[in-house]
Amino acid sequence: MIDSVRLKLQQGQYTEVEEICKEMNLLDFRDVFMNIAYETESINVYGFIVYMIRSEGNKEWIKLAIDILLNSLCFIEGAYSLALFHVRELLKIDRNVENLERILFFYNIPEKLVDDIEAYKIAEEILAIDADNVVALKIKYPANSFV
């Protein structure tokens, strides 16, 4: 099946791949797309995922887009910025501690795609829900913070 999905992705046959996905459970389709993305390092995997996000608006497809961009396609210029966009979209659907922590990931990378003020606000929001949250507690407020 994975070879069939890979071929259909390469040929841009998204509706056919979508039909195959309907027959799979969540773990199976995640495994299939992560494997294809690692094997091919092709942007067409991400293209299909964006197609599915637009088609279904399902948060599982958004999470998969994030995972693909941060892992198998991380070498592509702008992949982290695209992943951050998807995290922000995911927060609109499901604002919870796990997804808020995803934002903080982008604060702690060398590119620092999330600025100090946003990181502090996100950390405060997390700590209001979970006062012992390790990820949020790692965000240090400067002495002269204007937050």
VEXMAR-50846 format. One record per atom (N, C-alpha, C): residue in three letters; chain; x negated, y negated, z. Coordinates in pm, whole numbers. Atoms other than C-alpha are relative to their C-alpha. Layout:
BEGIN
type, mol, x, y, z
ALA, A, X, Y, Z
...
This chain:
BEGIN
type, mol, x, y, z
MET, A, -81, 119, 0
MET, A, 0, 0, 0
MET, A, -86, -126, 0
ILE, A, 84, 119, -9
ILE, A, -279, -245, 84
ILE, A, -57, -38, -137
ASP, A, 52, 27, 135
ASP, A, -422, -208, -269
ASP, A, 108, -64, -87
SER, A, -111, 57, 77
SER, A, -81, -283, -418
SER, A, 25, -145, 40
VAL, A, -20, 137, -48
VAL, A, -39, -593, -201
VAL, A, -113, -89, -50
ARG, A, 116, 77, 45
ARG, A, -391, -713, -286
ARG, A, 15, -36, -148
LEU, A, -15, 22, 143
LEU, A, -326, -672, -660
LEU, A, 113, -100, -29
LYS, A, -114, 90, 23
LYS, A, 13, -846, -646
LYS, A, -34, -142, 46
LEU, A, 44, 133, -43
LEU, A, -141, -1135, -450
LEU, A, -89, -64, -106
GLN, A, 90, 52, 102
GLN, A, -414, -1173, -712
GLN, A, 75, -43, -125
GLN, A, -80, 30, 119
GLN, A, -150, -1177, -984
GLN, A, 107, -105, 26
GLY, A, -98, 103, -34
GLY, A, 61, -1436, -800
GLY, A, 143, 50, 4
GLN, A, -133, -60, -5
GLN, A, 355, -1197, -768
GLN, A, 54, -6, 144
TYR, A, -37, 22, -140
TYR, A, 472, -1345, -438
TYR, A, 135, 61, 36
THR, A, -130, -57, -34
THR, A, 833, -1231, -458
THR, A, -10, 151, 19
GLU, A, 20, -144, -16
GLU, A, 718, -871, -500
GLU, A, -70, 30, 133
VAL, A, 69, -19, -128
VAL, A, 481, -903, -203
VAL, A, 97, -26, 115
GLU, A, -101, 31, -102
GLU, A, 765, -1059, -2
GLU, A, 91, 121, 24
GLU, A, -85, -119, -14
GLU, A, 980, -751, -70
GLU, A, -74, 111, 75
ILE, A, 79, -100, -71
ILE, A, 699, -523, 48
ILE, A, -6, -35, 149
CYS, A, 10, 45, -140
CYS, A, 667, -730, 367
CYS, A, 128, 28, 78
LYS, A, -129, -26, -68
LYS, A, 1036, -682, 446
LYS, A, 8, 142, 51
GLU, A, -1, -140, -41
GLU, A, 966, -311, 479
GLU, A, -101, 28, 112
MET, A, 104, -17, -101
MET, A, 682, -366, 732
MET, A, 41, -66, 131
ASN, A, -20, 69, -127
ASN, A, 689, -450, 1099
ASN, A, -109, -106, 16
LEU, A, 90, 113, -22
LEU, A, 503, -750, 1240
LEU, A, -146, 42, 5
LEU, A, 140, -42, -13
LEU, A, 185, -564, 1335
LEU, A, -56, 50, -132
ASP, A, 46, -53, 128
ASP, A, 165, -390, 999
ASP, A, -34, -111, -98
PHE, A, 30, 103, 99
PHE, A, 192, -703, 787
PHE, A, -114, -88, 45
ARG, A, 117, 76, -49
ARG, A, -56, -888, 1011
ARG, A, -129, 74, -37
ASP, A, 119, -81, 31
ASP, A, -305, -603, 969
ASP, A, -31, -2, -150
VAL, A, 20, -3, 145
VAL, A, -254, -587, 593
VAL, A, -62, -132, -48
PHE, A, 50, 128, 49
PHE, A, -309, -960, 539
PHE, A, -135, -38, 59
MET, A, 133, 25, -58
MET, A, -600, -990, 781
MET, A, -105, 83, -73
ASN, A, 95, -87, 72
ASN, A, -770, -694, 610
ASN, A, -29, -53, -140
ILE, A, 20, 51, 136
ILE, A, -714, -835, 263
ILE, A, -81, -130, 5
ALA, A, 73, 127, -10
ALA, A, -837, -1178, 373
ALA, A, -148, 23, 29
TYR, A, 141, -30, -30
TYR, A, -1157, -1032, 523
TYR, A, -69, 65, -119
GLU, A, 62, -71, 113
GLU, A, -1219, -804, 224
GLU, A, -24, -91, -120
THR, A, 9, 79, 123
THR, A, -1155, -1059, -50
THR, A, -54, -141, 24
GLU, A, 34, 140, -32
GLU, A, -1227, -1391, 128
GLU, A, 67, -94, -101
SER, A, -69, 75, 104
SER, A, -971, -1525, -119
SER, A, 108, -91, 60
ILE, A, -100, 98, -41
ILE, A, -754, -1832, -73
ILE, A, 141, 44, -38
ASN, A, -134, -42, 41
ASN, A, -467, -1649, -242
ASN, A, 78, 64, 114
VAL, A, -68, -55, -118
VAL, A, -388, -1473, 87
VAL, A, 67, -115, 77
TYR, A, -56, 117, -68
TYR, A, -340, -1811, 253
TYR, A, 114, -61, -83
GLY, A, -105, 52, 87
GLY, A, -137, -1928, -48
GLY, A, 131, 75, 18
PHE, A, -121, -79, -21
PHE, A, 107, -1642, 0
PHE, A, 61, -29, 137
ILE, A, -50, 27, -134
ILE, A, 134, -1711, 372
ILE, A, 74, -135, 3
VAL, A, -67, 130, 9
VAL, A, 222, -2075, 300
VAL, A, 135, 16, -72
TYR, A, -125, -31, 69
TYR, A, 484, -1947, 54
TYR, A, 102, 59, 98
MET, A, -90, -64, -96
MET, A, 632, -1733, 333
MET, A, 44, -98, 109
ILE, A, -38, 101, -99
ILE, A, 625, -2020, 582
ILE, A, 111, -87, -57
ARG, A, -103, 84, 65
ARG, A, 823, -2232, 336
ARG, A, 127, 78, -23
SER, A, -116, -84, 28
SER, A, 1053, -1944, 254
SER, A, 79, 33, 126
GLU, A, -66, -48, -121
GLU, A, 1128, -1827, 608
GLU, A, -8, -94, 120
GLY, A, 18, 86, -116
GLY, A, 999, -2091, 849
GLY, A, -27, 78, 127
ASN, A, 22, -91, -112
ASN, A, 903, -1801, 1073
ASN, A, -131, -32, 71
LYS, A, 121, 34, -74
LYS, A, 655, -1878, 1351
LYS, A, -108, 109, -10
GLU, A, 100, -106, 14
GLU, A, 484, -1541, 1298
GLU, A, -87, -24, -124
TRP, A, 79, 33, 119
TRP, A, 377, -1650, 950
TRP, A, -92, -117, 28
ILE, A, 85, 115, -36
ILE, A, 248, -1977, 1094
ILE, A, -119, 49, 82
LYS, A, 109, -56, -82
LYS, A, 46, -1784, 1353
LYS, A, -101, 75, -88
LEU, A, 90, -73, 90
LEU, A, -94, -1565, 1077
LEU, A, -84, -97, -82
ALA, A, 76, 102, 73
ALA, A, -194, -1874, 876
ALA, A, -114, -52, 86
ILE, A, 103, 50, -93
ILE, A, -381, -2003, 1181
ILE, A, -112, 103, 14
ASP, A, 100, -106, -19
ASP, A, -556, -1670, 1238
ASP, A, -87, 20, -124
ILE, A, 75, -18, 126
ILE, A, -656, -1634, 872
ILE, A, -100, -115, -18
LEU, A, 87, 116, 20
LEU, A, -796, -1988, 858
LEU, A, -113, -7, 102
LEU, A, 103, 6, -104
LEU, A, -987, -1959, 1186
LEU, A, -96, 118, -4
ASN, A, 83, -120, 1
ASN, A, -1129, -1617, 1111
ASN, A, -55, 30, -139
SER, A, 54, -48, 128
SER, A, -1159, -1472, 763
SER, A, -27, -109, -102
LEU, A, 24, 108, 97
LEU, A, -1143, -1804, 574
LEU, A, -66, -122, 64
CYS, A, 58, 112, -74
CYS, A, -1327, -2019, 828
CYS, A, -115, -69, -75
PHE, A, 112, 57, 75
PHE, A, -1615, -2079, 585
PHE, A, 43, -101, -105
ILE, A, -51, 94, 100
ILE, A, -1391, -2282, 352
ILE, A, 9, -139, 64
GLU, A, -6, 138, -49
GLU, A, -1431, -2657, 397
GLU, A, 145, -40, 23
GLY, A, -135, 45, -34
GLY, A, -1122, -2790, 574
GLY, A, 89, 107, 61
ALA, A, -83, -108, -54
ALA, A, -1000, -2453, 701
ALA, A, 46, -31, 143
TYR, A, -38, 32, -138
TYR, A, -1006, -2569, 1064
TYR, A, 103, -112, 3
SER, A, -98, 109, 5
SER, A, -817, -2888, 977
SER, A, 138, 54, -40
LEU, A, -126, -63, 38
LEU, A, -550, -2680, 802
LEU, A, 58, 82, 115
ALA, A, -46, -78, -114
ALA, A, -531, -2449, 1102
ALA, A, 60, -91, 106
LEU, A, -53, 96, -97
LEU, A, -482, -2749, 1330
LEU, A, 136, -52, -44
PHE, A, -132, 40, 53
PHE, A, -199, -2870, 1105
PHE, A, 104, 105, 34
HIS, A, -96, -108, -27
HIS, A, -32, -2530, 1142
HIS, A, 29, 13, 150
VAL, A, -25, -4, -145
VAL, A, -78, -2536, 1521
VAL, A, 99, -110, 37
ARG, A, -93, 111, -28
ARG, A, 97, -2874, 1530
ARG, A, 142, 35, -47
GLU, A, -131, -44, 49
GLU, A, 381, -2729, 1320
GLU, A, 59, 107, 92
LEU, A, -44, -104, -92
LEU, A, 400, -2428, 1551
LEU, A, 54, -60, 129
LEU, A, -47, 68, -121
LEU, A, 436, -2661, 1850
LEU, A, 139, -61, -17
LYS, A, -134, 54, 24
LYS, A, 742, -2816, 1689
LYS, A, 107, 107, 16
ILE, A, -93, -112, -9
ILE, A, 904, -2473, 1686
ILE, A, 0, 60, 140
ASP, A, 14, -71, -127
ASP, A, 772, -2331, 2012
ASP, A, -106, -69, 86
ARG, A, 92, 77, -84
ARG, A, 618, -2571, 2264
ARG, A, -18, 76, 131
ASN, A, 29, -77, -119
ASN, A, 465, -2338, 2521
ASN, A, -150, -9, 32
VAL, A, 139, 8, -45
VAL, A, 137, -2299, 2710
VAL, A, -95, 60, -102
GLU, A, 89, -66, 96
GLU, A, -14, -2058, 2458
GLU, A, -27, -91, -121
ASN, A, 17, 86, 118
ASN, A, 45, -2297, 2167
ASN, A, -67, -132, 35
LEU, A, 71, 120, -45
LEU, A, -70, -2600, 2367
LEU, A, -149, 29, 15
GLU, A, 141, -40, -12
GLU, A, -392, -2412, 2443
GLU, A, -66, 6, -138
ARG, A, 54, -5, 136
ARG, A, -435, -2365, 2068
ARG, A, -51, -138, -43
ILE, A, 43, 137, 32
ILE, A, -457, -2745, 2032
ILE, A, -135, -27, 66
LEU, A, 125, 27, -73
LEU, A, -731, -2757, 2296
LEU, A, -119, 72, -62
PHE, A, 109, -67, 71
PHE, A, -936, -2510, 2092
PHE, A, -69, -99, -93
PHE, A, 55, 94, 98
PHE, A, -983, -2786, 1834
PHE, A, -70, -119, 66
TYR, A, 71, 102, -75
TYR, A, -1107, -3022, 2103
TYR, A, -140, 49, 37
ASN, A, 125, -60, -49
ASN, A, -1383, -2784, 2210
ASN, A, -94, 49, -108
ILE, A, 90, -41, 108
ILE, A, -1536, -2718, 1869
ILE, A, -90, -117, -38
PRO, A, 92, 109, 37
PRO, A, -1831, -2916, 1731
PRO, A, 64, -111, -84
GLU, A, -66, 100, 84
GLU, A, -1607, -3092, 1476
GLU, A, 91, -92, 81
LYS, A, -87, 74, -92
LYS, A, -1388, -3212, 1766
LYS, A, 117, -63, -77
LEU, A, -112, 45, 81
LEU, A, -1072, -3236, 1556
LEU, A, 113, -62, 84
VAL, A, -96, 61, -92
VAL, A, -866, -3336, 1862
VAL, A, -79, -98, 86
ASP, A, 74, 100, -77
ASP, A, -971, -3657, 2035
ASP, A, 25, 13, 150
ASP, A, -7, -7, -146
ASP, A, -1015, -3712, 2408
ASP, A, 141, -26, 54
ILE, A, -131, 39, -53
ILE, A, -681, -3881, 2468
ILE, A, 102, 111, -22
GLU, A, -95, -108, 26
GLU, A, -479, -3608, 2299
GLU, A, -31, 122, 85
ALA, A, 38, -117, -81
ALA, A, -677, -3336, 2476
ALA, A, 42, -19, 146
TYR, A, -39, 26, -139
TYR, A, -616, -3499, 2816
TYR, A, 150, 12, 18
LYS, A, -147, -8, -10
LYS, A, -243, -3532, 2749
LYS, A, 48, 144, -9
ILE, A, -36, -142, 13
ILE, A, -218, -3171, 2636
ILE, A, -37, 76, 127
ALA, A, 42, -67, -124
ALA, A, -416, -3055, 2940
ALA, A, 97, -33, 114
GLU, A, -96, 38, -104
GLU, A, -182, -3251, 3169
GLU, A, 132, 72, -17
GLU, A, -126, -71, 27
GLU, A, 121, -3097, 3001
GLU, A, -11, 147, 40
ILE, A, 21, -140, -38
ILE, A, -23, -2748, 3046
ILE, A, -3, 14, 152
LEU, A, 16, -10, -145
LEU, A, -117, -2812, 3409
LEU, A, 132, -27, 73
ALA, A, -132, 21, -60
ALA, A, 237, -2935, 3482
ALA, A, 81, 130, 0
ILE, A, -68, -130, 11
ILE, A, 357, -2589, 3376
ILE, A, -75, 107, 78
ASP, A, 87, -102, -60
ASP, A, 62, -2383, 3502
ASP, A, -120, -70, 61
ALA, A, 103, 78, -70
ALA, A, -152, -2562, 3762
ALA, A, -136, 69, 4
ASP, A, 125, -75, -6
ASP, A, -418, -2289, 3750
ASP, A, -53, 37, -138
ASN, A, 39, -35, 136
ASN, A, -456, -2277, 3372
ASN, A, -148, -31, -23
VAL, A, 145, 12, 15
VAL, A, -825, -2217, 3306
VAL, A, -38, -87, -120
VAL, A, 31, 77, 120
VAL, A, -823, -2367, 2956
VAL, A, 19, -150, 27
ALA, A, -28, 142, -28
ALA, A, -663, -2693, 3070
ALA, A, -93, -56, 106
LEU, A, 89, 47, -107
LEU, A, -881, -2717, 3380
LEU, A, -141, -31, -51
LYS, A, 132, 26, 57
LYS, A, -1191, -2717, 3157
LYS, A, -10, -136, -67
ILE, A, 0, 133, 61
ILE, A, -1087, -3050, 3005
ILE, A, -35, -100, 109
LYS, A, 51, 94, -102
LYS, A, -1284, -3311, 3200
LYS, A, 41, -141, -36
TYR, A, -38, 140, 17
TYR, A, -1148, -3660, 3243
TYR, A, -120, -86, 35
PRO, A, 111, 90, -33
PRO, A, -1410, -3931, 3226
PRO, A, 41, -93, 117
ALA, A, -25, 85, -116
ALA, A, -1441, -4160, 3530
ALA, A, 80, -124, -39
ASN, A, -70, 122, 43
ASN, A, -1314, -4457, 3328
ASN, A, 114, 30, -95
SER, A, -108, -42, 87
SER, A, -1023, -4274, 3170
SER, A, 116, -99, 0
PHE, A, -114, 88, 15
PHE, A, -738, -4484, 3036
PHE, A, 127, 81, -23
VAL, A, -114, -87, 25
VAL, A, -502, -4187, 3010
VAL, A, 105, -23, 108
